[in-house]
Amino acid sequence: MSQIDELEALLDSLTIAVLVPLRASKYVDRQAMEQVSQLVTDLISEVGDAPVISRRLAGKLWFVFTQMLSEADHTRSPEEILDSAWRYESQLEKLFGPWYGQGLPTPGIPRY
């Protein structure tokens, strides 16, 4: 099992740890979010300059973000959820780019 496979398995369990309390009580588990944040940092160092991340893994990473935004739409006080979601998104941006080729300037090419 590769390091990326291990990180993906960890992401699966952390997704549950983040989204279940968020869905049930609109509570952001900061410890779980810190672990997800660390996981993205580990992915950034593991992937390095590799041009491709599997679509499945990319989808799982973005799923957490989109679900956080969705849950923020269903609460009277979305600030904490939105703050956590956008901090997470800024980390994903470090992982996914936009990346530009080494040639002439072109629109960004996502890694997935």
Contacts in CASP RR format, 6 or more apart in sequence:
PFRMAT RR
TARGET T0000
AUTHOR 0000-0000-0000
METHOD contacts of the structure
MODEL  1
MSQIDELEALLDSLTIAVLVPLRASKYVDRQAMEQVSQLVTDLISEVGDA
PVISRRLAGKLWFVFTQMLSEADHTRSPEEILDSAWRYESQLEKLFGPWY
GQGLPTPGIPRY
3 46 0 8 1.000
4 43 0 8 1.000
4 46 0 8 1.000
4 47 0 8 1.000
4 57 0 8 1.000
7 39 0 8 1.000
7 42 0 8 1.000
7 43 0 8 1.000
7 46 0 8 1.000
8 56 0 8 1.000
8 57 0 8 1.000
8 60 0 8 1.000
10 39 0 8 1.000
11 36 0 8 1.000
11 39 0 8 1.000
11 57 0 8 1.000
11 60 0 8 1.000
11 61 0 8 1.000
12 60 0 8 1.000
14 32 0 8 1.000
14 35 0 8 1.000
14 36 0 8 1.000
14 39 0 8 1.000
15 36 0 8 1.000
15 60 0 8 1.000
15 63 0 8 1.000
15 64 0 8 1.000
17 29 0 8 1.000
17 32 0 8 1.000
17 35 0 8 1.000
18 28 0 8 1.000
18 29 0 8 1.000
18 32 0 8 1.000
18 33 0 8 1.000
18 36 0 8 1.000
18 64 0 8 1.000
18 68 0 8 1.000
19 64 0 8 1.000
19 67 0 8 1.000
19 68 0 8 1.000
19 71 0 8 1.000
21 27 0 8 1.000
21 28 0 8 1.000
21 29 0 8 1.000
22 28 0 8 1.000
22 29 0 8 1.000
22 67 0 8 1.000
22 68 0 8 1.000
22 71 0 8 1.000
22 81 0 8 1.000
23 67 0 8 1.000
23 71 0 8 1.000
26 71 0 8 1.000
26 74 0 8 1.000
26 75 0 8 1.000
26 77 0 8 1.000
26 81 0 8 1.000
28 80 0 8 1.000
28 81 0 8 1.000
28 84 0 8 1.000
30 84 0 8 1.000
33 84 0 8 1.000
33 88 0 8 1.000
36 64 0 8 1.000
36 88 0 8 1.000
37 87 0 8 1.000
37 88 0 8 1.000
37 91 0 8 1.000
40 61 0 8 1.000
40 88 0 8 1.000
40 91 0 8 1.000
40 92 0 8 1.000
40 94 0 8 1.000
40 95 0 8 1.000
41 91 0 8 1.000
43 53 0 8 1.000
43 61 0 8 1.000
43 95 0 8 1.000
44 94 0 8 1.000
44 95 0 8 1.000
47 53 0 8 1.000
47 95 0 8 1.000
47 111 0 8 1.000
50 111 0 8 1.000
51 111 0 8 1.000
52 111 0 8 1.000
52 112 0 8 1.000
53 95 0 8 1.000
53 96 0 8 1.000
53 111 0 8 1.000
53 112 0 8 1.000
54 112 0 8 1.000
55 112 0 8 1.000
57 112 0 8 1.000
58 96 0 8 1.000
58 110 0 8 1.000
58 111 0 8 1.000
58 112 0 8 1.000
59 112 0 8 1.000
61 92 0 8 1.000
61 95 0 8 1.000
62 92 0 8 1.000
64 88 0 8 1.000
65 85 0 8 1.000
65 88 0 8 1.000
65 89 0 8 1.000
65 92 0 8 1.000
68 81 0 8 1.000
68 82 0 8 1.000
68 84 0 8 1.000
68 85 0 8 1.000
68 88 0 8 1.000
69 82 0 8 1.000
69 85 0 8 1.000
71 81 0 8 1.000
72 78 0 8 1.000
72 81 0 8 1.000
72 82 0 8 1.000
72 85 0 8 1.000
75 81 0 8 1.000
95 111 0 8 1.000
96 110 0 8 1.000
96 111 0 8 1.000
96 112 0 8 1.000
97 108 0 8 1.000
97 110 0 8 1.000
97 111 0 8 1.000
98 107 0 8 1.000
98 108 0 8 1.000
98 109 0 8 1.000
98 110 0 8 1.000
99 108 0 8 1.000
99 109 0 8 1.000
99 110 0 8 1.000
99 111 0 8 1.000
100 106 0 8 1.000
100 108 0 8 1.000
100 109 0 8 1.000
101 108 0 8 1.000
101 109 0 8 1.000
END
